[in-house]
Amino acid sequence: MRITRILPVLLVFAGVARAADGPLDGKWEVVSITKNGKADDTWVGAVREHAGDKYTMAKAGGKSVSGMMTVTAAHKTIDMMPNEGQYKGKTLAGVYELTGDTLKIAFAEPGKERPTKVADGEGVTVAVYKKK
């Protein structure tokens, strides 16, 4: 009799745990980055890890960054708030495309409008990742 009372509670908690996993969670390797339509190899080869509302990105040799993010899967939007660097304390509004093991994120410079699609442009950075 007790198991019939506990089972629904366990199923609810299991559902909440699964709901916390986002579509972008996991490790992603940077394949390419363009900024204002020009290639930027600074982070190529780095590994970006998404876990819930946090992200880190680290490159061999010690360079790393971290921050918070908000992903809205229904609208394919992502807002990133870096913890350090030139964008510390600012929100980078972006959009993303996820196709198989390829993730593409386009985000605007702080103060600019969110891109409407993943494409190069003035004030836009596009990063392409492969799932690790």
C-alpha positions as CSV (number, residue, x, y, z in Angstrom):
1,M,0.0,0.0,0.0
2,R,2.8,2.4,0.8
3,I,4.4,1.9,-2.6
4,T,1.2,3.0,-4.3
5,R,1.5,6.3,-2.4
6,I,5.2,6.8,-3.0
7,L,5.3,5.8,-6.6
8,P,3.4,8.9,-7.9
9,V,5.7,11.2,-6.0
10,L,8.8,9.5,-7.4
11,L,7.4,9.7,-10.9
12,V,6.8,13.5,-10.5
13,F,10.4,14.0,-9.2
14,A,11.7,11.9,-12.1
15,G,9.8,14.1,-14.6
16,V,11.1,17.3,-13.0
17,A,14.7,16.0,-13.3
18,R,14.2,15.2,-17.0
19,A,12.5,18.6,-17.6
20,A,15.6,20.3,-16.2
21,D,17.7,18.8,-19.0
22,G,17.8,21.3,-21.9
23,P,18.1,20.5,-25.6
24,L,21.6,22.1,-25.6
25,D,23.0,20.3,-22.5
26,G,26.3,18.5,-23.0
27,K,29.7,19.2,-24.4
28,W,30.2,20.9,-27.7
29,E,33.4,21.6,-29.6
30,V,33.8,24.9,-31.4
31,V,34.2,24.3,-35.2
32,S,34.1,27.9,-36.4
33,I,33.2,31.5,-35.3
34,T,32.5,34.5,-37.4
35,K,32.2,38.0,-36.0
36,N,30.7,40.7,-38.2
37,G,31.0,38.3,-41.1
38,K,34.8,37.7,-40.6
39,A,36.4,34.5,-39.3
40,D,37.7,34.6,-35.7
41,D,39.8,31.5,-34.8
42,T,40.3,32.6,-31.1
43,W,38.0,29.8,-29.7
44,V,38.2,27.2,-32.5
45,G,38.8,23.8,-30.8
46,A,37.6,24.9,-27.4
47,V,34.9,22.9,-25.6
48,R,31.7,24.5,-24.5
49,E,29.7,22.7,-21.9
50,H,26.0,23.4,-21.2
51,A,24.4,22.2,-17.9
52,G,21.0,23.6,-17.1
53,D,21.3,27.4,-16.9
54,K,25.1,27.4,-16.8
55,Y,27.8,27.3,-19.5
56,T,31.6,27.1,-19.5
57,M,34.0,27.2,-22.4
58,A,37.6,26.2,-22.1
59,K,40.4,26.0,-24.6
60,A,43.6,23.9,-24.3
61,G,46.2,26.1,-22.7
62,G,44.0,27.5,-19.9
63,K,41.8,30.2,-21.5
64,S,38.2,29.8,-20.2
65,V,35.0,31.7,-19.7
66,S,31.7,30.9,-17.9
67,G,28.3,32.3,-17.4
68,M,24.6,31.9,-17.1
69,M,22.1,31.3,-20.0
70,T,18.4,31.1,-20.6
71,V,17.3,28.8,-23.4
72,T,13.7,28.9,-24.7
73,A,13.4,25.8,-26.9
74,A,10.0,26.7,-28.2
75,H,11.4,29.9,-29.8
76,K,14.9,28.7,-30.4
77,T,16.3,31.6,-28.4
78,I,19.3,31.8,-26.1
79,D,20.4,34.6,-23.8
80,M,23.9,34.4,-22.4
81,M,25.2,36.4,-19.5
82,P,29.0,36.0,-19.2
83,N,30.7,36.1,-15.8
84,E,33.9,37.7,-17.1
85,G,35.5,39.3,-20.1
86,Q,34.4,42.2,-22.2
87,Y,30.7,41.2,-21.9
88,K,30.6,40.7,-18.1
89,G,27.3,41.8,-16.7
90,K,25.7,42.2,-20.2
91,T,23.2,40.0,-22.0
92,L,24.0,38.6,-25.4
93,A,20.6,37.9,-27.0
94,G,20.7,35.1,-29.6
95,V,19.0,32.4,-31.6
96,Y,20.1,28.9,-32.3
97,E,19.7,26.0,-34.7
98,L,20.2,22.4,-33.6
99,T,20.5,19.8,-36.4
100,G,21.7,16.4,-35.4
101,D,25.0,16.9,-33.7
102,T,25.5,20.4,-35.0
103,L,24.6,23.5,-33.0
104,K,24.7,27.0,-34.4
105,I,24.3,30.1,-32.3
106,A,24.0,33.6,-33.5
107,F,24.1,36.4,-31.0
108,A,24.0,40.2,-31.1
109,E,26.4,42.6,-29.5
110,P,25.0,44.0,-26.2
111,G,22.5,46.7,-26.9
112,K,21.6,45.4,-30.4
113,E,18.5,43.5,-31.3
114,R,18.3,39.7,-31.2
115,P,19.1,38.2,-34.6
116,T,16.0,36.7,-36.3
117,K,18.0,33.9,-37.8
118,V,21.4,32.2,-37.6
119,A,23.3,34.3,-40.2
120,D,26.3,36.5,-40.3
121,G,25.8,40.3,-40.1
122,E,27.1,43.5,-38.7
123,G,27.1,43.3,-34.9
124,V,26.4,39.5,-35.0
125,T,28.7,36.6,-33.9
126,V,27.9,33.1,-35.3
127,A,29.4,30.1,-33.6
128,V,29.2,26.5,-35.0
129,Y,29.7,23.5,-32.6
130,K,29.8,19.7,-32.9
131,K,28.5,17.5,-30.1
132,K,31.3,15.7,-28.3
